[in-house]
Amino acid sequence: MSIQDLIKVRQSKIFDQNEISLLERAFNFAKKAHQSQKRKSGEPYFNHCYQTALQLANWQMDSSTIAAGLLHDVAEDTINSIDEIKKNFGEEIAFLVDGVTKLGYLKYQKEENSAKKTKQIETAENLRKMILALSRDLRVIFIKLSDRLHNMKTLYAQPAQKQKQIALETSEIYAPLAYRLGMANLAGELEDLAFPHLYPQEYKWLKENIKERYEERQKYSEKIKIIAAKILKENGIEPIKIDFRAKRYSSLYKKLFRLDMNLEQVYDLVALRVIVKNIEECYAAMGIIHQFWPPMPGKIKDYIAMPKPNGYQSLHTTVFCLNNKPTEFQIRTEKMHEEAENGIAAYWAYTEAKGTKKYEEQKPIFAEKKELTWINQLKEWQKEVANPEEFIQSLKIDFFKDRIFAITPKGEVMDLPFGATPVDFAYAIHTDIGDQCVGAKINGKITSLNHQLQSGDLVEILTQKSKKPSESWLEFVKTSMAKKKIKLSVKKSSQLNKKEMAEFKIIAEDKIGLLKNITSVFSRNRVNIQTTNITPSGKYGIIKISCEANKEKTEKLILKLKKIKEVREINYKIYAE
């Protein structure tokens, strides 16, 4: 555990002397600040700070981020303040540490007790802080994710209830966030670390049932790897690397759940990855593999031409290999592989390696990266959702759940939550398209509006100008935007369709011809009476009349009615129907 280890793992760019000096000062400052503290696991507290910084160095972060990783718990857990960090390390590092400290208050709750509402408000506000941090400086989130990764690795030291709460928070907030940032490797690791705490029985079953299959598939993949390298080389392609990866337990369990726990239908239990020099070689390699082994119909996916919403690029194909066994290949360039593993953190490292030193200079690069447009969407969206329960639910569905991407006829990719329908798609394009939607064509075929879209679907929305949204759409739409716009339109439409009604209560001396005199006032003013009710009361009668009339018309009627000699008193009320 030394400063030299931090420097060694950061290979994308050699630190200059000023950066090394900064890291040494941060290392010594944090070590001294935490010197008397122990974690629940019994290890020195500083070890956690060091491991957080080491992971950031592995992600090839800049010196300021790594220094902030070393210092991230100083303001919260020691006598030192943010002002002292600012004084010793400057405004930038103080800003990063302060951002992580504020995110530290996030506690995800899911209990059903009397304090639920208060907890929801607290959770919602802390999630809003996270969104703000995302939009202001992504490095705060990198530090927090690194901090969470090490906390998950030492979760065993916490009480059982705390383990479950932290695992739930990790599974429902941090792992999906890592995935949205394209950090698939981290997302998978966080999910795997949370899985045994949340689903101990399922985890046990999986370990017992999958071990032999994993070992068998790994031996099989070793053979395929040798053959694949040989046939590619014979056809003029020298792969940079061919390896294979076993599917993670948490990911495997999710897939099995969809397949009625049928292990035979999991073709990517172990998938082979072929890393080549450029995009041309990606397509050439897939063609060669298809010539040697027949592809499985419907299992070819081109994420290079059509990247996933989080920026992931690769060619996927499942072929019938030795003994006719279905085997998945993932073919990509070295840069695509790095970004697939570490997402936007890899992109940061790439810009650092090009010599960009100041964060202010990097900011525009981040703003232009299209895979991050969802952060600004998230920032704007959270301003509109006031209800804490709705905010948390919508956040989980709209931004942190599994995603699909569907395509407009113009080739624009729409990023939507899993289970989204053509109506969600229509509202994602424009409010007017959603409001006027009358039907949809998916891949050229007319489909119902409640049809669930799949990734890669080409969607054409059919519209009609006079059309208005149906309230029944609320039963199947998934996105909070669609729900909000439909409710708004239905409410507006219902207000327009409402009739203004007036109800009169007239007390008058009962005389022959009284009712005729009263009703003639209404007919002369072209007002249709809907109901009339007369109740005798001694020498007086109480006449109740309801009709369609606004306030202005009602006041005119009252003036006319008061001119009838027998009328003593008039009361009225106006209401909508």
C-alpha positions as CSV (number, residue, x, y, z in Angstrom):
1,M,0.0,0.0,0.0
2,S,2.1,2.8,-1.3
3,I,1.9,5.9,-3.5
4,Q,4.1,4.1,-6.1
5,D,1.4,1.5,-6.6
6,L,-1.1,4.2,-7.4
7,I,1.3,5.7,-10.0
8,K,2.1,2.3,-11.6
9,V,-1.4,1.2,-12.4
10,R,-2.2,4.5,-14.1
11,Q,-0.7,3.6,-17.5
12,S,-2.5,6.0,-19.9
13,K,-0.3,9.0,-19.1
14,I,2.8,9.4,-16.9
15,F,2.3,11.7,-14.0
16,D,4.6,14.8,-13.9
17,Q,6.4,15.8,-10.7
18,N,3.7,18.2,-9.6
19,E,1.1,15.5,-9.9
20,I,3.2,13.0,-8.0
21,S,3.8,15.6,-5.3
22,L,0.0,16.2,-5.1
23,L,-0.7,12.5,-4.7
24,E,2.0,12.2,-2.0
25,R,0.5,15.1,0.0
26,A,-3.0,13.7,-0.3
27,F,-1.8,10.2,0.7
28,N,0.0,11.5,3.8
29,F,-2.8,13.9,4.8
30,A,-5.5,11.2,4.6
31,K,-3.4,8.6,6.3
32,K,-2.8,11.0,9.2
33,A,-6.4,12.1,9.4
34,H,-7.7,8.5,9.7
35,Q,-4.7,7.1,11.7
36,S,-6.7,6.1,14.8
37,Q,-9.8,4.9,13.0
38,K,-10.8,1.3,12.2
39,R,-13.5,-0.1,10.0
40,K,-16.1,-2.6,11.2
41,S,-14.0,-5.3,9.4
42,G,-11.1,-4.4,11.8
43,E,-8.8,-3.1,9.0
44,P,-7.3,0.5,9.3
45,Y,-9.8,3.0,7.9
46,F,-7.2,4.5,5.6
47,N,-7.1,1.2,3.7
48,H,-10.6,2.0,2.3
49,C,-9.5,5.4,1.1
50,Y,-6.5,3.9,-0.5
51,Q,-8.5,1.1,-2.3
52,T,-10.9,3.8,-3.6
53,A,-8.0,5.8,-5.0
54,L,-6.4,2.6,-6.4
55,Q,-9.6,1.8,-8.3
56,L,-9.7,5.3,-9.7
57,A,-6.1,4.9,-10.9
58,N,-7.1,1.6,-12.5
59,W,-9.8,3.5,-14.4
60,Q,-7.0,5.9,-15.5
61,M,-8.4,8.9,-13.8
62,D,-6.5,12.2,-13.5
63,S,-4.4,13.1,-10.5
64,S,-7.1,15.5,-9.0
65,T,-9.7,12.7,-9.0
66,I,-7.3,10.1,-7.5
67,A,-6.3,12.7,-4.8
68,A,-9.9,13.3,-4.0
69,G,-10.4,9.5,-3.8
70,L,-7.7,9.4,-1.0
71,L,-9.4,12.3,0.8
72,H,-13.1,11.5,0.1
73,D,-13.9,10.6,3.7
74,V,-11.8,13.2,5.5
75,A,-14.5,15.9,5.8
76,E,-17.2,13.5,6.9
77,D,-15.3,11.1,9.2
78,T,-12.5,13.2,10.8
79,I,-12.1,16.6,12.4
80,N,-10.9,18.2,9.1
81,S,-13.3,20.4,7.2
82,I,-13.8,21.1,3.5
83,D,-12.2,24.5,4.1
84,E,-9.0,22.8,5.3
85,I,-9.0,20.6,2.2
86,K,-9.5,23.7,0.0
87,K,-6.6,25.4,1.8
88,N,-4.2,22.4,1.4
89,F,-5.3,21.1,-2.0
90,G,-7.1,23.8,-3.9
91,E,-10.7,24.5,-5.0
92,E,-11.0,21.7,-7.5
93,I,-10.2,18.8,-5.1
94,A,-12.3,20.4,-2.3
95,F,-15.2,20.6,-4.8
96,L,-14.9,16.9,-5.6
97,V,-14.6,15.8,-1.9
98,D,-17.6,18.0,-1.0
99,G,-19.6,16.4,-3.8
100,V,-18.8,12.9,-2.6
101,T,-19.5,13.9,1.0
102,K,-23.0,15.2,0.1
103,L,-23.7,12.0,-1.9
104,G,-22.8,10.0,1.2
105,Y,-26.1,11.0,2.8
106,L,-28.0,8.9,0.2
107,K,-29.8,6.1,1.9
108,Y,-32.2,4.1,-0.3
109,Q,-35.3,3.0,1.6
110,K,-37.9,0.4,0.7
111,E,-39.7,-0.4,4.0
112,E,-43.5,-0.2,4.5
113,N,-43.8,1.6,7.9
114,S,-45.2,4.8,9.3
115,A,-42.0,6.7,8.5
116,K,-42.2,5.7,4.8
117,K,-43.3,9.1,3.5
118,T,-40.5,10.9,5.4
119,K,-37.9,8.3,4.1
120,Q,-39.2,8.8,0.5
121,I,-38.8,12.5,0.7
122,E,-35.3,12.1,2.1
123,T,-34.4,9.5,-0.5
124,A,-35.8,11.6,-3.4
125,E,-33.9,14.7,-2.3
126,N,-30.6,12.8,-2.1
127,L,-31.2,11.3,-5.5
128,R,-31.7,14.8,-6.8
129,K,-28.3,15.7,-5.3
130,M,-26.8,12.8,-7.3
131,I,-28.4,14.0,-10.5
132,L,-27.0,17.5,-9.9
133,A,-23.5,16.0,-9.3
134,L,-23.8,14.0,-12.5
135,S,-24.6,17.1,-14.5
136,R,-21.9,19.3,-12.9
137,D,-18.9,17.0,-12.7
138,L,-18.9,13.3,-13.5
139,R,-15.7,12.7,-11.5
140,V,-17.8,13.0,-8.3
141,I,-19.8,10.0,-9.4
142,F,-16.6,8.0,-10.4
143,I,-15.3,8.5,-6.8
144,K,-18.6,7.5,-5.3
145,L,-18.8,4.4,-7.5
146,S,-15.3,3.4,-6.5
147,D,-16.1,4.0,-2.9
148,R,-19.2,1.9,-3.2
149,L,-17.3,-1.0,-4.9
150,H,-14.9,-1.3,-2.0
151,N,-17.7,-1.0,0.5
152,M,-19.5,-3.9,-1.2
153,K,-16.3,-6.0,-1.1
154,T,-16.2,-5.6,2.7
155,L,-20.0,-5.8,3.3
156,Y,-19.7,-9.0,5.3
157,A,-18.5,-6.8,8.3
158,Q,-21.9,-5.0,8.6
159,P,-25.0,-6.3,10.5
160,A,-27.3,-8.5,8.4
161,Q,-30.0,-5.8,8.0
162,K,-27.5,-3.2,7.0
163,Q,-26.0,-5.6,4.5
164,K,-29.4,-6.0,2.8
165,Q,-30.1,-2.3,2.8
166,I,-26.7,-1.4,1.2
167,A,-27.0,-4.3,-1.3
168,L,-30.5,-3.1,-2.3
169,E,-29.2,0.5,-2.8
170,T,-26.3,-0.9,-4.8
171,S,-28.6,-3.1,-7.0
172,E,-31.3,-0.5,-7.7
173,I,-29.2,2.7,-7.9
174,Y,-25.5,2.3,-8.2
175,A,-25.2,-0.7,-10.6
176,P,-27.8,0.7,-13.0
177,L,-26.0,4.1,-12.9
178,A,-22.7,2.4,-13.7
179,Y,-24.4,0.7,-16.6
180,R,-25.9,3.9,-17.9
181,L,-22.4,5.4,-17.9
182,G,-21.3,2.4,-20.0
183,M,-19.2,0.9,-17.2
184,A,-20.5,-2.6,-17.8
185,N,-17.6,-4.3,-15.9
186,L,-18.3,-2.3,-12.8
187,A,-22.1,-2.6,-13.1
188,G,-21.7,-6.4,-13.3
189,E,-19.3,-6.6,-10.3
190,L,-21.6,-4.5,-8.2
191,E,-24.6,-6.7,-9.1
192,D,-22.7,-9.8,-8.3
193,L,-21.6,-8.5,-4.9
194,A,-25.2,-7.5,-4.1
195,F,-26.8,-10.7,-5.4
196,P,-26.0,-13.2,-2.5
197,H,-27.2,-10.6,0.1
198,L,-30.5,-10.0,-1.6
199,Y,-31.2,-13.5,-2.9
200,P,-29.3,-16.0,-0.8
201,Q,-31.3,-19.1,-1.7
202,E,-31.2,-18.3,-5.5
203,Y,-27.5,-17.6,-5.2
204,K,-27.0,-21.0,-3.5
205,W,-29.1,-22.8,-6.2
206,L,-27.1,-21.2,-9.0
207,K,-23.7,-22.1,-7.5
208,E,-24.8,-25.7,-7.1
209,N,-26.3,-26.0,-10.6
210,I,-23.9,-24.0,-12.7
211,K,-20.4,-24.9,-11.5
212,E,-20.0,-28.0,-13.7
213,R,-21.5,-26.3,-16.7
214,Y,-19.2,-23.3,-16.3
215,E,-16.1,-25.6,-16.2
216,E,-17.3,-27.7,-19.1
217,R,-18.0,-24.5,-21.2
218,Q,-14.6,-23.0,-20.3
219,K,-12.8,-26.1,-21.5
220,Y,-14.9,-26.1,-24.7
221,S,-14.2,-22.3,-25.2
222,E,-10.4,-23.0,-25.0
223,K,-10.7,-25.3,-28.0
224,I,-12.9,-22.9,-29.9
225,K,-10.4,-20.1,-29.1
226,I,-7.5,-22.0,-30.7
227,I,-9.6,-22.9,-33.8
228,A,-10.9,-19.3,-34.2
229,A,-7.4,-17.8,-34.0
230,K,-6.2,-20.3,-36.7
231,I,-9.0,-19.7,-39.2
232,L,-8.8,-15.9,-38.8
233,K,-5.0,-15.9,-39.3
234,E,-5.4,-18.2,-42.4
235,N,-7.7,-15.5,-43.8
236,G,-5.4,-12.6,-43.2
237,I,-6.7,-11.3,-39.8
238,E,-4.3,-11.4,-36.9
239,P,-6.5,-10.8,-33.8
240,I,-5.0,-8.6,-31.0
241,K,-6.5,-10.9,-28.5
242,I,-9.1,-13.7,-28.3
243,D,-10.4,-14.5,-24.8
244,F,-13.7,-15.6,-23.2
245,R,-15.7,-14.5,-20.3
246,A,-18.2,-16.4,-18.1
247,K,-21.6,-14.8,-17.7
248,R,-22.0,-13.2,-14.2
249,Y,-24.2,-14.9,-11.7
250,S,-26.6,-12.0,-11.3
251,S,-26.9,-11.5,-15.1
252,L,-27.4,-15.3,-15.6
253,Y,-30.1,-15.5,-13.0
254,K,-32.0,-12.6,-14.6
255,K,-31.8,-14.4,-18.0
256,L,-32.8,-17.8,-16.5
257,F,-35.8,-16.1,-14.8
258,R,-37.0,-15.1,-18.3
259,L,-36.4,-18.6,-19.7
260,D,-38.3,-20.5,-16.9
261,M,-34.9,-21.5,-15.4
262,N,-34.0,-23.5,-18.5
263,L,-30.1,-23.6,-18.6
264,E,-30.2,-25.3,-22.0
265,Q,-31.4,-22.0,-23.6
266,V,-28.5,-19.9,-22.3
267,Y,-26.1,-19.7,-25.3
268,D,-23.8,-17.1,-23.8
269,L,-22.9,-18.9,-20.6
270,V,-19.3,-18.4,-21.8
271,A,-18.9,-16.0,-24.7
272,L,-15.7,-15.6,-26.8
273,R,-14.4,-12.1,-27.4
274,V,-12.3,-11.3,-30.5
275,I,-10.4,-8.0,-30.4
276,V,-9.1,-6.8,-33.8
277,K,-7.3,-3.7,-35.1
278,N,-10.2,-1.8,-36.8
279,I,-13.9,-1.7,-37.8
280,E,-13.2,-3.3,-41.2
281,E,-11.6,-6.3,-39.5
282,C,-14.6,-6.6,-37.2
283,Y,-16.9,-7.2,-40.2
284,A,-14.3,-9.4,-42.0
285,A,-13.8,-11.5,-38.9
286,M,-17.5,-12.1,-38.5
287,G,-17.8,-13.1,-42.2
288,I,-14.9,-15.6,-41.8
289,I,-16.5,-17.1,-38.6
290,H,-19.8,-17.5,-40.5
291,Q,-18.1,-19.3,-43.4
292,F,-16.6,-21.8,-40.9
293,W,-19.5,-22.2,-38.5
294,P,-23.2,-21.5,-39.5
295,P,-24.8,-18.6,-37.7
296,M,-28.0,-19.1,-35.7
297,P,-30.9,-17.2,-37.3
298,G,-31.9,-14.0,-35.5
299,K,-28.8,-14.0,-33.3
300,I,-26.7,-11.5,-35.3
301,K,-26.5,-8.1,-33.7
302,D,-24.6,-5.1,-35.1
303,Y,-24.0,-2.7,-32.2
304,I,-21.2,-1.0,-34.3
305,A,-23.6,0.5,-36.9
306,M,-26.3,1.0,-34.2
307,P,-24.6,1.4,-30.7
308,K,-26.5,0.8,-27.5
309,P,-27.8,4.0,-25.8
310,N,-24.9,3.9,-23.4
311,G,-22.4,3.9,-26.2
312,Y,-21.6,0.2,-26.3
313,Q,-20.2,-1.0,-29.7
314,S,-19.6,-4.6,-30.8
315,L,-20.7,-7.3,-33.3
316,H,-22.5,-10.2,-31.6
317,T,-23.2,-13.5,-33.4
318,T,-24.2,-17.0,-32.2
319,V,-22.9,-19.8,-34.3
320,F,-23.1,-23.6,-34.2
321,C,-19.5,-24.7,-33.3
322,L,-18.0,-28.0,-32.4
323,N,-20.6,-30.8,-31.8
324,N,-23.2,-28.3,-33.1
325,K,-23.1,-26.3,-29.8
326,P,-24.4,-22.7,-30.0
327,T,-21.5,-20.4,-29.1
328,E,-21.6,-16.6,-28.9
329,F,-18.8,-14.4,-30.4
330,Q,-18.4,-10.7,-29.6
331,I,-16.1,-8.9,-32.1
332,R,-14.8,-5.4,-31.5
333,T,-11.8,-3.1,-31.7
334,E,-9.4,-2.5,-28.8
335,K,-11.0,1.0,-28.1
336,M,-14.5,-0.5,-28.2
337,H,-13.4,-3.2,-25.8
338,E,-12.0,-0.6,-23.3
339,E,-15.2,1.5,-23.6
340,A,-17.3,-1.6,-23.2
341,E,-15.5,-2.5,-19.9
342,N,-15.1,1.0,-18.4
343,G,-17.5,3.2,-20.4
344,I,-17.2,6.9,-19.9
345,A,-14.2,6.4,-17.5
346,A,-12.4,4.9,-20.5
347,Y,-13.3,8.0,-22.6
348,W,-11.9,10.2,-19.8
349,A,-8.7,8.2,-19.9
350,Y,-8.5,8.6,-23.7
351,T,-8.8,12.4,-23.5
352,E,-6.2,12.5,-20.7
353,A,-3.8,10.4,-22.8
354,K,-4.1,12.9,-25.6
355,G,-2.7,15.5,-23.2
356,T,-5.7,17.4,-21.9
357,K,-4.8,18.5,-18.5
358,K,-7.5,20.9,-17.2
359,Y,-11.0,19.7,-16.5
360,E,-12.4,22.9,-17.9
361,E,-10.9,21.9,-21.2
362,Q,-12.5,18.4,-21.0
363,K,-16.0,19.6,-20.1
364,P,-17.0,20.4,-23.7
365,I,-15.9,17.0,-24.8
366,F,-18.2,15.4,-22.2
367,A,-21.1,17.7,-23.2
368,E,-20.8,16.7,-26.9
369,K,-20.6,12.9,-26.1
370,K,-24.1,11.8,-27.3
371,E,-24.2,8.8,-24.9
372,L,-24.4,11.3,-22.0
373,T,-27.4,13.4,-23.3
374,W,-29.6,11.4,-20.8
375,I,-27.8,13.2,-18.0
376,N,-29.1,16.6,-19.1
377,Q,-32.5,15.0,-19.8
378,L,-32.5,13.6,-16.3
379,K,-31.5,17.1,-14.9
380,E,-34.4,18.8,-16.6
381,W,-36.9,16.0,-15.9
382,Q,-36.3,15.9,-12.1
383,K,-37.3,19.6,-11.9
384,E,-40.8,18.7,-13.2
385,V,-41.5,15.8,-10.8
386,A,-42.4,17.1,-7.3
387,N,-44.0,14.0,-5.7
388,P,-41.2,11.9,-4.0
389,E,-42.8,8.5,-4.6
390,E,-43.4,9.3,-8.2
391,F,-39.9,10.7,-8.5
392,I,-38.2,7.5,-7.2
393,Q,-40.4,5.1,-9.2
394,S,-40.0,7.1,-12.4
395,L,-36.2,7.4,-11.9
396,K,-35.9,3.7,-11.6
397,I,-38.1,3.0,-14.6
398,D,-37.1,5.8,-17.0
399,F,-33.3,6.0,-16.3
400,F,-32.0,3.1,-14.2
401,K,-33.8,0.1,-15.6
402,D,-32.9,-2.1,-18.6
403,R,-33.0,0.0,-21.8
404,I,-34.0,-0.7,-25.4
405,F,-33.3,1.4,-28.4
406,A,-35.8,1.8,-31.3
407,I,-35.3,3.7,-34.5
408,T,-37.3,6.4,-36.3
409,P,-37.7,6.3,-40.1
410,K,-35.1,9.0,-40.3
411,G,-32.6,6.8,-38.5
412,E,-32.7,8.6,-35.1
413,V,-32.2,6.3,-32.1
414,M,-34.7,6.7,-29.3
415,D,-33.5,5.5,-25.9
416,L,-36.4,4.0,-23.9
417,P,-36.9,1.8,-20.8
418,F,-37.6,-2.0,-21.3
419,G,-41.3,-2.6,-21.9
420,A,-41.8,0.8,-23.7
421,T,-44.6,1.0,-26.3
422,P,-45.2,2.9,-29.5
423,V,-47.0,5.6,-27.4
424,D,-43.8,6.0,-25.3
425,F,-41.8,6.2,-28.5
426,A,-44.2,8.9,-29.9
427,Y,-44.0,11.1,-26.9
428,A,-40.1,10.7,-26.8
429,I,-40.1,12.3,-30.3
430,H,-42.5,15.2,-29.6
431,T,-45.6,15.9,-27.5
432,D,-47.7,16.6,-30.6
433,I,-46.7,13.2,-32.1
434,G,-47.8,11.5,-28.9
435,D,-51.1,13.4,-28.6
436,Q,-52.0,12.8,-32.3
437,C,-50.9,9.1,-32.4
438,V,-53.5,6.8,-33.9
439,G,-51.4,3.8,-34.8
440,A,-47.9,2.4,-35.4
441,K,-45.9,0.4,-37.9
442,I,-43.1,-1.7,-36.4
443,N,-40.6,-3.0,-39.0
444,G,-43.2,-2.2,-41.7
445,K,-46.1,-4.0,-40.0
446,I,-49.2,-2.3,-38.3
447,T,-49.2,-3.1,-34.6
448,S,-51.2,-2.3,-31.5
449,L,-50.3,0.8,-29.5
450,N,-49.7,-1.4,-26.4
451,H,-47.1,-3.6,-28.2
452,Q,-43.8,-3.8,-26.3
453,L,-40.9,-2.6,-28.4
454,Q,-37.7,-4.5,-28.9
455,S,-34.2,-3.1,-29.4
456,G,-33.5,-2.4,-33.1
457,D,-37.2,-2.0,-34.0
458,L,-37.9,0.5,-36.8
459,V,-40.9,2.4,-35.6
460,E,-43.2,4.7,-37.6
461,I,-45.9,6.6,-35.8
462,L,-49.2,7.2,-37.6
463,T,-50.9,10.5,-36.6
464,Q,-54.1,12.3,-37.1
465,K,-54.4,16.1,-36.3
466,S,-57.8,15.9,-34.8
467,K,-56.9,13.0,-32.5
468,K,-56.5,13.3,-28.7
469,P,-54.8,10.9,-26.3
470,S,-57.0,8.2,-24.7
471,E,-57.1,7.8,-20.9
472,S,-56.8,4.0,-21.5
473,W,-53.2,4.6,-22.6
474,L,-52.2,5.2,-19.0
475,E,-52.7,1.4,-18.4
476,F,-49.7,0.4,-20.6
477,V,-47.3,3.3,-21.1
478,K,-44.0,3.1,-19.3
479,T,-42.3,6.5,-19.3
480,S,-43.1,9.2,-16.9
481,M,-43.0,11.7,-19.8
482,A,-45.8,9.8,-21.6
483,K,-47.9,9.5,-18.5
484,K,-47.6,13.1,-17.6
485,K,-48.5,14.3,-21.2
486,I,-51.5,12.0,-21.4
487,K,-52.8,13.1,-18.0
488,L,-52.4,16.7,-19.0
489,S,-54.2,16.3,-22.3
490,V,-57.0,14.3,-20.8
491,K,-57.5,16.9,-18.1
492,K,-57.5,19.7,-20.6
493,S,-59.9,17.9,-22.9
494,S,-62.2,17.1,-20.0
495,Q,-62.3,20.7,-18.9
496,L,-63.1,21.8,-22.5
497,N,-66.0,19.3,-22.7
498,K,-67.4,20.3,-19.3
499,K,-70.7,22.3,-19.4
500,E,-71.3,25.2,-17.1
501,M,-74.5,24.6,-15.3
502,A,-76.6,27.0,-13.1
503,E,-79.0,25.9,-10.4
504,F,-81.7,28.4,-9.3
505,K,-83.7,28.3,-6.0
506,I,-86.6,30.7,-6.4
507,I,-88.9,31.5,-3.4
508,A,-92.1,33.1,-4.7
509,E,-95.8,33.7,-3.6
510,D,-97.8,30.9,-5.1
511,K,-100.2,32.3,-7.7
512,I,-101.8,30.9,-10.9
513,G,-99.5,31.3,-13.9
514,L,-96.3,31.7,-11.7
515,L,-94.4,28.8,-13.2
516,K,-95.3,30.0,-16.7
517,N,-94.0,33.5,-16.0
518,I,-90.7,32.1,-14.6
519,T,-90.0,29.6,-17.4
520,S,-90.8,32.1,-20.1
521,V,-87.9,34.2,-18.8
522,F,-85.6,31.3,-19.6
523,S,-87.1,30.6,-23.0
524,R,-87.0,34.3,-24.0
525,N,-83.2,34.2,-23.2
526,R,-82.8,31.0,-25.2
527,V,-81.8,28.9,-22.2
528,N,-83.0,25.3,-22.1
529,I,-84.3,24.2,-18.7
530,Q,-83.1,20.7,-17.9
531,T,-84.9,20.0,-14.6
532,T,-87.7,21.7,-12.6
533,N,-88.8,20.9,-9.1
534,I,-91.6,22.6,-7.1
535,T,-92.1,22.3,-3.4
536,P,-95.1,24.0,-1.7
537,S,-94.3,25.9,1.5
538,G,-97.5,27.5,3.0
539,K,-98.5,30.4,0.7
540,Y,-95.1,30.2,-1.0
541,G,-93.6,27.8,-3.4
542,I,-89.9,26.8,-3.7
543,I,-89.0,26.4,-7.4
544,K,-85.7,24.7,-8.3
545,I,-84.5,25.0,-11.9
546,S,-81.3,23.7,-13.4
547,C,-80.1,24.8,-16.8
548,E,-76.9,25.2,-18.9
549,A,-75.7,28.8,-18.3
550,N,-72.5,30.6,-17.5
551,K,-72.1,33.3,-14.9
552,E,-72.8,36.1,-17.3
553,K,-76.0,34.5,-18.6
554,T,-77.1,33.6,-15.0
555,E,-76.8,37.2,-13.8
556,K,-79.0,38.4,-16.7
557,L,-81.6,35.8,-15.9
558,I,-81.7,36.9,-12.2
559,L,-82.3,40.5,-13.2
560,K,-85.3,39.4,-15.4
561,L,-86.6,37.0,-12.7
562,K,-86.6,39.7,-10.0
563,K,-89.0,41.7,-12.2
564,I,-91.7,39.1,-11.6
565,K,-93.9,40.6,-8.9
566,E,-94.4,37.3,-6.9
567,V,-90.7,36.5,-6.6
568,R,-89.3,37.1,-3.1
569,E,-85.9,35.6,-3.0
570,I,-83.4,34.0,-5.6
571,N,-80.4,31.9,-4.7
572,Y,-78.1,30.2,-7.3
573,K,-74.9,28.2,-7.8
574,I,-72.8,27.6,-10.9
575,Y,-71.0,24.3,-11.4
576,A,-69.4,22.2,-14.1
577,E,-70.8,19.0,-15.5
